[in-house]
Amino acid sequence: MTRLAYSQSNSLKYAHVDGYRYNIKLIRRILMSIGTWPILEGSFAKIISIALVVFFFSSLVITFVPCILNTLLADEDLNIKLESIGPVLYWAVSLFKYGFLLMHDEEIRDFMGQLETDWQLTNRIQDRTVMFKYLELGRYVTIVCLIFMHTGPFSYGILKVLSPIVMTVGNVSVSMYPMPCPCYEKLLDTRYSPTFEIIITIQCISLYAANTVAIGTCSLPALLVMHACGQIETIVLQLHDLVQDNDLSKHTLGNIVEKHVRVLSFATRIEKMIHKICFLDLLGSTLNICMLGYYCITELENNDAKRMISYGIILISMLFNIYIFCYISEKLTDQCGQIGKAAYACNWYRLPKQTILGLVIIIMRSSSVFKLTAGKIVCLSFATFGDVVKTTMVYINLLRQMAT
């Protein structure tokens, strides 16, 4: 049972407020920390939100531009260039994700409004219990994503900064501390103070922003899909109870159909909003996993356990990111199919003829498979996750052949 498990002594009039607030509490704090939580215009909180967006977006740009210039223009060997491709990809994808969250703030506000309305319309104790169950599952996904997405990149950055390298400047050997995200020396020479301290501070800020954006774009769809799954399971419960309410079966079936249409519309809106970010995540994470796998193999050959562990943690977080999208898609597909099964499995032969015909329509509507997609091109599923892993293994082998 959850910490906010519904108690019979609580008033249903106010119970939805606690449920809704608990539902969005974690994701709200995550998105508010980078200014992407939708806030009404004209308020002081909106001014702070805009200031945070300018601050974090600028830090991402200041980190990304010197890094990509270093990758394209610096006169370095292939192995060093390959090592800088990973950060370039990560920051590039983060910039696009940040823009995605900013452009869809109105849609996010509409989704939050529907979540609140669904809590208001749910009056039965057993239905609220189901909703809390899926609420906790969505929060669990967010917490795990929070741990992985911050632990991996920050551990990599810390270990890299604390691992000095020896460079020759003129006739003098100097111990230098490398940047987590390499900078183009002709633009920013980080070998000297105070440039090093300023840039390392900006990169730490931008790393927090990039990690938080990744958490937000993964956790928000998980929250919405888990809510939709909870609503679907309440429909299944109502279908099971349909025969017991025989005298009012027409009215009850009407409520079930109305709620079914509402949930399907909600799921369609989720797919419409996130399919682009899913495609970007699928493409970006696949490339990043490929680079990280190559880095892990390289550090294993160099017997550098610390950096190999940090790369491994980031690799796991990237795999987890793709897995979450595939998992919520599979979960939503499975739950949508459960409605048709429940309609068929109830004691429909005890119902009036008109009600039975209504159940047939529900079964027919549930027979159409619903899946989340990546860019309307790839259906997200566990099979897709397996294909991504196999594809990255092929790319890792190609990189090793190129580098040797």
Sequence and secondary structure as in RCSB ss.txt:
>XXXX:A:sequence
MTRLAYSQSNSLKYAHVDGYRYNIKLIRRILMSIGTWPILEGSFAKIISIALVVFFFSSLVITFVPCILNTLLAD
EDLNIKLESIGPVLYWAVSLFKYGFLLMHDEEIRDFMGQLETDWQLTNRIQDRTVMFKYLELGRYVTIVCLIFMH
TGPFSYGILKVLSPIVMTVGNVSVSMYPMPCPCYEKLLDTRYSPTFEIIITIQCISLYAANTVAIGTCSLPALLV
MHACGQIETIVLQLHDLVQDNDLSKHTLGNIVEKHVRVLSFATRIEKMIHKICFLDLLGSTLNICMLGYYCITEL
ENNDAKRMISYGIILISMLFNIYIFCYISEKLTDQCGQIGKAAYACNWYRLPKQTILGLVIIIMRSSSVFKLTAG
KIVCLSFATFGDVVKTTMVYINLLRQMAT
>XXXX:A:secstr
  TT   TTS HHHHHHHHHHHHHHHHHHHHHTTT S   TTSHHHHHHHHHHHHHHHHHHHHHHHHHHHHHH  
  HHHHHHHHHHHHHHHHHHHHHHHHHHTHHHHHHHHHHHHHHHHH   HHHHHHHHHHHHHHHHHHHHHHHHHH
HHHHHHHHHHHTS EEEEETTEEEEE   SS   TTT  TTSTTHHHHHHHHHHHHHHHHHHHHHHHHHHHHHHH
HHHHHHHHHHHHHHHTTGGGGGGHHHHHHHHHHHHHHHHHHHHHHHHHHHHHHHHHHHHHHHHHHHHHHHHHHHH
HTT HHHHHHHHHHHHHHHHHHHHHHHHHHHHHHHHHHHHHHHHHS GGGS HHHHHHHHHHHHHHTS    EET
TTEE SHHHHHHHHHHHHHHHHHHHHHH 
